[in-house]
Amino acid sequence: MEYLKSSRFFLTGVVVLASACSVDSARHHYVLAERLWGDKNYSASVTEFERVISKDPNGVLGQQALYRAATTEELFLGRFPEAIQKFRSLIQLSRDSELSRKAQAQIGDILFTHLENYEQAINHYQSLIQLDRDSSEAPGFLFRIAKSQFFLFQFENALKTYQRIYETYPNSTWSEKARFEVGTTLFTRGQRQVNAHGSESTDFELAIAAYREFIKRYPQSDLAVEARFGIASSFEELDRLEEAYDIYLSLKNTYPATQVIAIKLTRIKERLAHRKSKR
């Protein structure tokens, strides 16, 4: 009996010692990984982070290494599938809700920004909103859903999502951006519309109204100049050239791309001259 107790005590001591050695080794690799990262040797840094993960997979240090490895692969190495895999592993392992939230957001960023996989991005952001509709990040996630729908030419869905943003989160900075994007989406769609009363209008006319509404609500916005450019472009598409010319001219000294304005003014002058020559 005494022998068995001694054996159990010895084995327990070995396990504890081995665990302590493993943690110490993990710390050593973590420090080395951070040093390599600081030297911009990102690939070698990820390798060291992975060694930390293998030695302390369920510990705080291992999970932090998993996050650091994933973000490094995303931001510096362009290894996006590997980064997504690590972020998903972290979400499954981590008990830190804040770290899991960051990992979920990073996955969405990879799908939307880097891979431009808009269908998956929509599904991912929708699942995050369902988990926490009151999250401060929800309007930003909705905005990316709308942009994804726009890039997929799902213009009607995009318009509905933008509307949802500024109606549900009217005080959010995303509300301002959503209202601007309504004009851009209508302009890009460029179709004829028939309302419930049978009256016909074009998306360019609707875009003008949307841009004007935006300027009325946000006269000091950085996007106000872009909205005025959108109005001028819509008038140009409607062949209302004089109105378009006047707005472009007023933007000559304020629009960031001055060369674009110069080209627009020249082309409209040519079109007006051609129109007069036909009379």
C-alpha positions, 0 to 999 in steps of 0.5 A, a space after each residue: 500500500 505504501 508503495 502504491 501511495 509513493 508511486 502515485 505521489 511520484 507520478 503526480 510529481 512527474 506530471 506537474 513537473 512536466 506541465 511546468 516545463 511545458 509552460 516554461 518552454 511555451 513562454 520561451 517560444 512566445 518571447 522569441 516569437 515576439 522578438 522575431 515579429 519585432 524584427 519583421 521576420 513574420 514567417 518565423 514568428 508564426 512558427 514560434 507562435 505555433 510552437 507555443 500553441 502546441 505546448 499550451 493549447 488550452 492555456 491563456 498563453 497558447 490562445 494568445 499565441 493563436 490570436 497573434 499567429 492568425 493576425 500575423 498571417 492575415 495582415 503581413 503574410 497574406 495567408 488568409 485561409 490559414 488565418 481563418 482556420 486559426 481564428 476558428 480554432 481560437 473561437 472554439 477553445 477560448 473562454 475569453 469572450 472579448 478575444 472570441 469577438 475579435 476573432 469573429 470580426 477578423 474572419 469577417 474582415 478577411 472574407 469581405 476585404 481580402 478574399 472578396 467572398 461576399 456571399 460568405 461575408 454576408 452569411 458570416 455577418 448575419 450570424 454575428 448580428 443574430 448573436 448580439 443585435 445590440 452590439 455596438 458593431 452591429 451597424 458596421 456589420 450591416 454596412 458590410 452586408 449592404 456593400 457585399 450585396 452591392 458588389 453582388 449586384 443585389 441592389 434592391 437588397 442593398 437598398 433595404 439594408 442601408 435603410 435598415 441601418 439609418 432607421 435602426 441606428 439613426 445616431 450611428 456614424 454608419 447611418 450617415 454612410 448608409 444614406 450616402 450609399 443609397 444615392 450611389 446604389 441608385 446611380 449604379 443601378 440606373 434603371 427606370 422605375 414605376 411607382 404604385 401610382 403608375 408614374 415613371 421615374 429613373 434611378 438617376 432622378 431617385 439618386 439626385 433626391 437621395 443625394 440632396 437628402 444626404 446634403 440636407 441632413 449632413 451639410 458638413 460631412 466629408 461626403 457632401 462634396 461626393 454627393 454633389 458630384 453624384 448629383 452632377 453625374 446623375 444630371 449628366 446621365 439624364 442629358 441635363 447637361 447645363 445643370 450638370 455643368 454648373 455643379 461640376 464648375 462649382 466643384 472645380 476648387 473643392 473636389 479632390 480629383 481636380 483632373 476629373 472635373 476638368 475632363 467632365 467640363 470639357 466633355 460637356 462643353 463638347 456635347 453642348 456644342 455638338 447639340 447646338 450644331 444639329 439645330 
